[in-house]
Structure formats: C-alpha cells, structure tokens
Amino acid sequence: MNIAATTGTSAGNENGAATSGTEALADKEAFLQLLVAQLKNQDPLNPADGVEFLAQLAQFSALEQLMGIRNEIKTLRTEAAAAGSETASAGASGE
C-alpha cells in the first residue's frame, strides 16, 4: 500500500491561531487510526517498507513531543501573566 507523505505541518488553523488541546488530541487520534488502518490493510505479499513505517513512528513521536512543549509554554505563559497582574496590583496599592 503506497501512501504519499504530506509535506509541511501546521499547528494552527487557517487564521494562524493555535489549535485547542482537544483538536490536537483529535489529530493525534486520527493519525494513530490512519497508521493502524494502513497496517491492517496492507498487501501481505507486498508489506510496507520498514523504513517508511519507522519514519511515520518518528513523526508521531515528534508530534507528541511538540504537543508537550506547547502545553508547557502555555502553562508558563499563564503563570507569567498571573505573576505580572499580582505585581501590578501590589504596585498600585503601594505595597
């Protein structure tokens, strides 16, 4: 079974905004479902090339790592915004 690789990835929607965690999880699940379907439906006399399969697994691993990094950045951004607002309110009250 020949499946062409896609070129370029996007972590956002058509407006350039980042996708939500739920959408990213759905994309991850869709990727896994496609990978499993590819394995189930491949020609037993002409199985998929091992190198291609490993490349797909590497892409999946990279996707998982990028999702983790994005979540960590989101957490840091939220914490920094909270700390900034606490500092601003403390400065306004004269403390």
TILUM-371509 format. One record per residue (C-alpha): residue in three letters; x, y, z; residue number from 0. Coordinates in nm, 3 decimals, always signed. Example, Ala and Ser with C-alpha at 12.3 -4.5 7.8 and 13.67 -1.06 7.14 Angstrom:
ALA | +1.230 | -0.450 | +0.780 | 0
SER | +1.367 | -0.106 | +0.714 | 1
END
This chain:
MET | +0.000 | +0.000 | +0.000 | 0
ASN | +0.151 | +0.328 | -0.109 | 1
ILE | +0.055 | +0.634 | +0.092 | 2
ALA | +0.216 | +0.961 | -0.001 | 3
ALA | +0.369 | +1.158 | +0.281 | 4
THR | +0.235 | +1.503 | +0.343 | 5
THR | +0.470 | +1.795 | +0.326 | 6
GLY | +0.452 | +2.068 | +0.584 | 7
THR | +0.263 | +2.061 | +0.907 | 8
SER | +0.058 | +2.322 | +1.080 | 9
ALA | -0.010 | +2.366 | +1.448 | 10
GLY | -0.279 | +2.622 | +1.381 | 11
ASN | -0.597 | +2.682 | +1.193 | 12
GLU | -0.645 | +2.883 | +0.875 | 13
ASN | -0.626 | +3.209 | +1.073 | 14
GLY | -0.288 | +3.113 | +1.219 | 15
ALA | -0.426 | +3.062 | +1.570 | 16
ALA | -0.310 | +2.761 | +1.768 | 17
THR | -0.547 | +2.469 | +1.784 | 18
SER | -0.702 | +2.376 | +2.115 | 19
GLY | -0.584 | +2.076 | +2.314 | 20
THR | -0.898 | +1.885 | +2.218 | 21
GLU | -0.838 | +1.945 | +1.846 | 22
ALA | -0.473 | +1.843 | +1.879 | 23
LEU | -0.576 | +1.527 | +2.061 | 24
ALA | -0.825 | +1.451 | +1.785 | 25
ASP | -0.549 | +1.498 | +1.527 | 26
LYS | -0.326 | +1.263 | +1.724 | 27
GLU | -0.600 | +1.002 | +1.742 | 28
ALA | -0.671 | +1.040 | +1.370 | 29
PHE | -0.302 | +0.988 | +1.294 | 30
LEU | -0.295 | +0.670 | +1.501 | 31
GLN | -0.614 | +0.541 | +1.340 | 32
LEU | -0.468 | +0.600 | +0.994 | 33
LEU | -0.145 | +0.425 | +1.089 | 34
VAL | -0.332 | +0.122 | +1.226 | 35
ALA | -0.561 | +0.111 | +0.921 | 36
GLN | -0.257 | +0.121 | +0.695 | 37
LEU | -0.105 | -0.176 | +0.878 | 38
LYS | -0.429 | -0.375 | +0.875 | 39
ASN | -0.500 | -0.317 | +0.506 | 40
GLN | -0.156 | -0.359 | +0.359 | 41
ASP | -0.092 | -0.626 | +0.099 | 42
PRO | +0.054 | -0.929 | +0.283 | 43
LEU | +0.258 | -1.021 | -0.024 | 44
ASN | +0.398 | -0.668 | -0.051 | 45
PRO | +0.412 | -0.523 | +0.303 | 46
ALA | +0.502 | -0.165 | +0.379 | 47
ASP | +0.867 | -0.078 | +0.382 | 48
GLY | +1.012 | -0.086 | +0.734 | 49
VAL | +1.195 | +0.241 | +0.677 | 50
GLU | +0.869 | +0.418 | +0.586 | 51
PHE | +0.698 | +0.274 | +0.893 | 52
LEU | +0.980 | +0.390 | +1.119 | 53
ALA | +0.966 | +0.736 | +0.962 | 54
GLN | +0.594 | +0.754 | +1.042 | 55
LEU | +0.659 | +0.647 | +1.401 | 56
ALA | +0.930 | +0.911 | +1.430 | 57
GLN | +0.686 | +1.174 | +1.303 | 58
PHE | +0.433 | +1.063 | +1.562 | 59
SER | +0.692 | +1.081 | +1.838 | 60
ALA | +0.795 | +1.430 | +1.728 | 61
LEU | +0.428 | +1.534 | +1.726 | 62
GLU | +0.383 | +1.412 | +2.083 | 63
GLN | +0.694 | +1.599 | +2.198 | 64
LEU | +0.583 | +1.920 | +2.028 | 65
MET | +0.241 | +1.895 | +2.191 | 66
GLY | +0.411 | +1.858 | +2.529 | 67
ILE | +0.632 | +2.159 | +2.465 | 68
ARG | +0.332 | +2.365 | +2.356 | 69
ASN | +0.145 | +2.272 | +2.675 | 70
GLU | +0.445 | +2.368 | +2.890 | 71
ILE | +0.475 | +2.704 | +2.714 | 72
LYS | +0.105 | +2.766 | +2.763 | 73
THR | +0.143 | +2.691 | +3.136 | 74
LEU | +0.444 | +2.922 | +3.166 | 75
ARG | +0.259 | +3.198 | +2.982 | 76
THR | -0.039 | +3.167 | +3.216 | 77
GLU | +0.183 | +3.170 | +3.525 | 78
ALA | +0.378 | +3.472 | +3.396 | 79
ALA | +0.055 | +3.662 | +3.328 | 80
ALA | -0.073 | +3.581 | +3.677 | 81
ALA | +0.255 | +3.692 | +3.835 | 82
GLY | +0.251 | +4.013 | +3.629 | 83
SER | -0.100 | +4.101 | +3.739 | 84
GLU | -0.011 | +4.034 | +4.105 | 85
THR | +0.291 | +4.264 | +4.073 | 86
ALA | +0.085 | +4.535 | +3.907 | 87
SER | -0.186 | +4.519 | +4.175 | 88
ALA | +0.074 | +4.524 | +4.454 | 89
GLY | +0.240 | +4.829 | +4.298 | 90
ALA | -0.093 | +5.010 | +4.262 | 91
SER | -0.179 | +4.955 | +4.627 | 92
GLY | +0.161 | +5.088 | +4.739 | 93
GLU | +0.290 | +4.769 | +4.893 | 94
END
